[in-house]
Amino acid sequence: MDLSWWHALDPAWQDIFRKTLGYDLASWGDHVPSLDELAALATATHVNAAHSSITSLAPLGALSKLTVVDFGDCTQLTRYDGLPPSVESLSFHWTEMTDLTWVDALPNLKRVACDMPLQSRINRRISANRRKRQ
């Protein structure tokens, strides 16, 4: 990660990542992280993107240690691919999701919290993926 990566991010993602780094958006809304902060962000394990205006999860692909993601109530989200394979837990209530093929790229996924009937469809897909890997 470098500053060109940061500047290419959608402003909604910049705000999410500022919060992940511990910044209060009211005081630090325009803060550009240092290279050290970007290095710390690259190893973040949790990201809360809930209630944001993101349209894609692709920026999360740069976080190699990410295990927990919440992107609930992201009504503009249309692209779900791009999550790193390290993800173990997802929460995404109130999203407009129909295609679940992106779940296949998450070999470590263990827990999903979402709306029914997606919950059962995803659980079946996770189980099928586990059987394939055995």
Steps between C-alpha positions, in 0.01 A plus 500: 500500500618848422355848474398450136282207619349725766427787261335261252250385765140612496441760778266256678784248526740767620258578785459131588876452508551817707258355757684166482819690585322657799438852370191698594354616169367822653856609579706307245266473200766607249797327662735328254667208676877470521680206342527346849124532546438340161730213602293458818178511295632224273507268804162601646288201602158671532323752275157647557361641176134480611262780407740646243462592135758253368427329169776236505698298754812497280706738723490235773715274283804701611449395865675164516418426868132593484278249679178689589297727272165672553342654193139497613253754367728598211213547258722624214731198515497312171839322493578244769820351359843611611499387861829346612496122559583558870139610574332276758190699599258719305198704596285651227139560594282711275699464180365436151686178430405219264830362365696297755788378283741734682463280811696227320815715515495505882647168616519609866142627528338353813230743611246701306230725641250612238133507412305185435478321258857598409626350825402146403623541140840622620527228766439236231765660280755513785436132579539402134826693476636328811418156354682592178815595694507174700 
